[in-house]
Amino acid sequence: MKVEKLLSSKGKVKVLKILLRDGQANISRIVRETGLNHKRVEKHLEELKSANIAVERRYGKLRIYEANLNNPKVLTLKKLLETLETL
C-alpha cells in the first residue's frame, strides 16, 4: 500500500491509531471508538491486512486485529503518527 493511500484516508488512520495505541481490538470496539460504520471499518481492516500492516486472529466467531509490529514499516508508521500528534 502506498503511503498516499494510507494517509489519505482519515478512517484508515483512525483504525491504525487504535491498533497502534491499544495493541489489539475487535471490530465492535473500533467502530465505537472511530464513529465509523461497521462496513467501513471492515474494509479498512482488510486493506491494512492486505498491506501486512495489521493481522487478524480468530477465536471462534470473534476476530481480533492488531498492528503487525514484526513489520518494520509499521514501527516507522507508529513513530511518524506519534511525532505528528505532538506537533
N, CA, C and O of each residue as an XYZ file, in Angstrom:
348
protein
N       0.853     -1.175      0.000
C       0.000      0.000      0.000
C       0.894      1.231      0.000
O       1.818      1.346      0.805
N       0.610      2.130     -0.898
C       1.377      3.375     -0.956
C       0.986      4.265      0.223
O      -0.157      4.266      0.682
N       1.964      5.009      0.688
C       1.750      5.871      1.849
C       0.641      6.886      1.576
O      -0.105      7.248      2.486
N       0.529      7.344      0.338
C      -0.517      8.312     -0.008
C      -1.901      7.714      0.226
O      -2.802      8.384      0.731
N      -2.060      6.443     -0.148
C      -3.358      5.793      0.019
C      -3.669      5.591      1.497
O      -4.808      5.764      1.929
N      -2.654      5.225      2.265
C      -2.864      5.009      3.692
C      -3.212      6.301      4.406
O      -4.187      6.357      5.156
N      -2.427      7.332      4.178
C      -2.603      8.577      4.923
C      -3.691      9.475      4.354
O      -4.072     10.454      4.997
N      -4.200      9.166      3.163
C      -5.260      9.996      2.585
C      -6.630      9.641      3.150
O      -7.596     10.374      2.935
N      -6.725      8.550      3.855
C      -7.993      8.107      4.424
C      -8.005      8.356      5.928
O      -7.288      7.698      6.682
N      -8.827      9.313      6.356
C      -8.935      9.600      7.787
C      -9.379      8.365      8.565
O      -8.889      8.084      9.659
N     -10.317      7.641      7.970
C     -10.830      6.445      8.637
C      -9.760      5.401      8.839
O      -9.660      4.812      9.916
N      -8.964      5.166      7.826
C      -7.898      4.173      7.919
C      -6.866      4.586      8.967
O      -6.367      3.749      9.719
N      -6.553      5.865      9.011
C      -5.598      6.366     10.006
C      -6.188      6.203     11.407
O      -5.468      5.825     12.332
N      -7.480      6.479     11.584
C      -8.121      6.299     12.883
C      -8.037      4.849     13.341
O      -7.722      4.574     14.499
N      -8.321      3.920     12.428
C      -8.265      2.490     12.750
C      -6.839      2.110     13.129
O      -6.622      1.432     14.134
N      -5.885      2.534     12.344
C      -4.484      2.218     12.606
C      -4.032      2.784     13.950
O      -3.316      2.111     14.692
N      -4.436      3.999     14.269
C      -4.050      4.616     15.543
C      -4.569      3.809     16.733
O      -3.875      3.668     17.740
N      -5.773      3.286     16.619
C      -6.329      2.462     17.702
C      -5.499      1.197     17.862
O      -5.161      0.811     18.980
N      -5.173      0.556     16.755
C      -4.384     -0.674     16.826
C      -2.994     -0.406     17.394
O      -2.483     -1.192     18.192
N      -2.392      0.689     16.989
C      -1.060      1.028     17.491
C      -1.096      1.433     18.965
O      -0.187      1.106     19.728
N      -2.138      2.138     19.354
C      -2.255      2.606     20.742
C      -2.560      1.460     21.705
O      -1.942      1.344     22.764
N      -3.521      0.616     21.324
C      -4.019     -0.410     22.239
C      -3.427     -1.795     22.006
O      -3.609     -2.693     22.828
N      -2.735     -1.973     20.915
C      -2.155     -3.281     20.620
C      -3.104     -4.186     19.867
O      -2.712     -4.822     18.889
N      -4.353     -4.253     20.313
C      -5.334     -5.081     19.622
C      -6.740     -4.598     19.927
O      -6.981     -3.925     20.930
N      -7.669     -4.955     19.039
C      -9.067     -4.573     19.238
C      -9.946     -5.402     18.314
O      -9.497     -5.884     17.274
N     -11.207     -5.561     18.709
C     -12.157     -6.202     17.802
C     -12.905     -5.121     17.014
O     -12.805     -3.933     17.319
N     -13.642     -5.547     16.012
C     -14.318     -4.595     15.120
C     -15.293     -3.713     15.890
O     -15.347     -2.505     15.658
N     -16.061     -4.298     16.801
C     -17.060     -3.516     17.540
C     -16.418     -2.361     18.297
O     -16.944     -1.248     18.304
N     -15.300     -2.623     18.925
C     -14.615     -1.570     19.671
C     -14.076     -0.489     18.740
O     -14.152      0.699     19.051
N     -13.529     -0.907     17.594
C     -13.007      0.062     16.634
C     -14.145      0.923     16.092
O     -13.986      2.134     15.941
N     -15.282      0.312     15.801
C     -16.458      1.060     15.328
C     -16.866      2.089     16.375
O     -17.101      3.252     16.048
N     -16.948      1.669     17.610
C     -17.371      2.560     18.700
C     -16.394      3.725     18.877
O     -16.820      4.865     19.062
N     -15.107      3.451     18.822
C     -14.112      4.496     19.078
C     -13.877      5.425     17.893
O     -13.511      6.585     18.085
N     -14.081      4.938     16.676
C     -13.850      5.783     15.498
C     -15.102      6.524     15.054
O     -15.014      7.579     14.426
N     -16.267      5.973     15.380
C     -17.513      6.566     14.896
C     -17.826      6.193     13.454
O     -18.783      6.706     12.872
N     -17.030      5.309     12.878
C     -17.263      4.843     11.506
C     -18.246      3.682     11.533
O     -18.417      3.034     12.565
N     -18.897      3.417     10.393
C     -19.810      2.281     10.369
C     -19.035      0.969     10.215
O     -17.871      0.957      9.817
N     -19.708     -0.122     10.539
C     -19.087     -1.443     10.586
C     -18.470     -1.833      9.241
O     -17.340     -2.320      9.198
N     -19.191     -1.626      8.161
C     -18.682     -1.999      6.825
C     -17.411     -1.231      6.481
O     -16.474     -1.799      5.919
N     -17.373      0.049      6.812
C     -16.202      0.875      6.508
C     -14.992      0.393      7.303
O     -13.892      0.286      6.762
N     -15.197      0.101      8.595
C     -14.097     -0.394      9.430
C     -13.603     -1.731      8.896
O     -12.398     -1.974      8.827
N     -14.527     -2.586      8.525
C     -14.157     -3.896      7.972
C     -13.316     -3.729      6.707
O     -12.330     -4.441      6.512
N     -13.709     -2.781      5.844
C     -12.959     -2.518      4.613
C     -11.554     -1.999      4.934
O     -10.576     -2.452      4.339
N     -11.453     -1.067      5.858
C     -10.147     -0.531      6.241
C      -9.251     -1.635      6.811
O      -8.064     -1.703      6.491
N      -9.819     -2.488      7.648
C      -9.031     -3.572      8.234
C      -8.552     -4.543      7.157
O      -7.418     -5.017      7.216
N      -9.400     -4.842      6.178
C      -8.989     -5.725      5.082
C      -7.833     -5.114      4.296
O      -6.897     -5.818      3.918
N      -7.896     -3.814      4.051
C      -6.813     -3.140      3.324
C      -5.526     -3.131      4.147
O      -4.439     -3.329      3.604
N      -5.645     -2.906      5.437
C      -4.467     -2.919      6.303
C      -3.868     -4.324      6.386
O      -2.648     -4.481      6.439
N      -4.726     -5.336      6.398
C      -4.229     -6.716      6.392
C      -3.517     -7.023      5.074
O      -2.446     -7.631      5.071
N      -4.105     -6.609      3.970
C      -3.501     -6.862      2.653
C      -2.129     -6.223      2.536
O      -1.253     -6.748      1.850
N      -1.938     -5.100      3.198
C      -0.662     -4.389      3.164
C       0.306     -4.900      4.232
O       1.409     -4.373      4.370
N      -0.102     -5.927      4.989
C       0.718     -6.501      6.049
C       0.974     -5.501      7.184
O       1.983     -5.580      7.884
N       0.048     -4.571      7.345
C       0.145     -3.587      8.428
C      -0.609     -4.088      9.657
O      -0.239     -3.780     10.790
N      -1.663     -4.858      9.425
C      -2.449     -5.428     10.518
C      -2.563     -6.935     10.314
O      -2.460     -7.434      9.193
N      -2.775     -7.644     11.409
C      -3.014     -9.083     11.356
C      -4.318     -9.385     12.086
O      -4.727     -8.663     12.995
N      -4.952    -10.460     11.667
C      -6.223    -10.876     12.254
C      -6.035    -12.213     12.948
O      -5.405    -13.126     12.415
N      -6.586    -12.308     14.132
C      -6.597    -13.579     14.863
C      -8.053    -13.938     15.118
O      -8.850    -13.092     15.525
N      -8.391    -15.189     14.877
C      -9.769    -15.642     15.077
C      -9.853    -16.558     16.287
O      -9.031    -17.453     16.481
N     -10.869    -16.303     17.088
C     -11.190    -17.142     18.241
C     -12.667    -17.476     18.115
O     -13.521    -16.762     18.642
N     -12.962    -18.556     17.420
C     -14.349    -18.870     17.103
C     -14.888    -17.807     16.162
O     -14.316    -17.574     15.097
N     -15.975    -17.163     16.538
C     -16.543    -16.083     15.710
C     -15.887    -14.733     15.982
O     -16.066    -13.795     15.204
N     -15.144    -14.621     17.053
C     -14.508    -13.364     17.421
C     -13.242    -13.152     16.600
O     -12.399    -14.042     16.486
N     -13.126    -11.951     16.031
C     -11.930    -11.588     15.277
C     -11.233    -10.443     16.008
O     -11.838     -9.410     16.295
N      -9.969    -10.645     16.299
C      -9.158     -9.640     16.965
C      -8.111     -9.159     15.974
O      -7.451     -9.962     15.315
N      -7.965     -7.852     15.873
C      -6.989     -7.260     14.957
C      -5.899     -6.591     15.775
O      -6.147     -6.020     16.838
N      -4.683     -6.677     15.249
C      -3.569     -5.997     15.903
C      -2.609     -5.485     14.848
O      -2.552     -5.998     13.731
N      -1.860     -4.471     15.222
C      -0.836     -3.938     14.331
C       0.265     -4.984     14.209
O       0.632     -5.626     15.193
N       0.783     -5.150     13.009
C       1.845     -6.121     12.761
C       3.191     -5.493     13.127
O       3.878     -4.931     12.274
N       3.550     -5.594     14.388
C       4.780     -4.969     14.870
C       6.036     -5.703     14.406
O       7.150     -5.249     14.668
N       5.866     -6.828     13.721
C       7.004     -7.530     13.117
C       7.402     -6.894     11.790
O       8.458     -7.203     11.237
N       6.555     -6.008     11.287
C       6.816     -5.319     10.027
C       7.505     -3.984     10.355
O       6.914     -3.136     11.023
N       8.747     -3.791      9.892
C       9.461     -2.540     10.210
C       8.724     -1.293      9.731
O       8.877     -0.222     10.318
N       7.930     -1.420      8.677
C       7.159     -0.265      8.190
C       6.135      0.175      9.224
O       5.858      1.367      9.356
N       5.579     -0.768      9.949
C       4.568     -0.441     10.963
C       5.217      0.329     12.110
O       4.633      1.277     12.635
N       6.408     -0.075     12.490
C       7.113      0.650     13.552
C       7.431      2.080     13.110
O       7.351      3.014     13.908
N       7.790      2.241     11.845
C       8.044      3.580     11.305
C       6.761      4.400     11.284
O       6.770      5.578     11.641
N       5.657      3.785     10.869
C       4.360      4.474     10.878
C       3.981      4.903     12.293
O       3.464      6.000     12.500
N       4.240      4.042     13.249
C       3.920      4.356     14.649
C       4.701      5.589     15.102
O       4.134      6.499     15.707
N       5.995      5.616     14.808
C       6.815      6.775     15.177
C       6.337      8.036     14.472
O       6.279      9.107     15.077
N       5.996      7.910     13.194
C       5.504      9.053     12.421
C       4.219      9.603     13.036
O       4.101     10.809     13.256
N       3.263      8.727     13.314
C       1.987      9.187     13.879
C       2.186      9.797     15.271
O       1.545     10.793     15.608
N       3.068      9.206     16.074
C       3.349      9.779     17.389
C       3.967     11.165     17.255
O       3.621     12.074     18.010
N       4.873     11.332     16.308
C       5.513     12.626     16.101
C       4.491     13.655     15.622
O       4.478     14.785     16.110
N       3.645     13.280     14.683
C       2.639     14.205     14.163
C       1.631     14.614     15.232
O       1.136     15.741     15.214
N       1.327     13.723     16.151
C       0.389     14.032     17.231
C       0.947     15.099     18.166
O       0.182     15.845     18.779
N       2.265     15.181     18.283
C       2.868     16.137     19.215
C       3.047     17.514     18.606
O       3.357     18.467     19.321
N       2.858     17.639     17.289
C       3.042     18.942     16.645
C       1.919     19.897     16.973
O       1.923     21.037     16.510
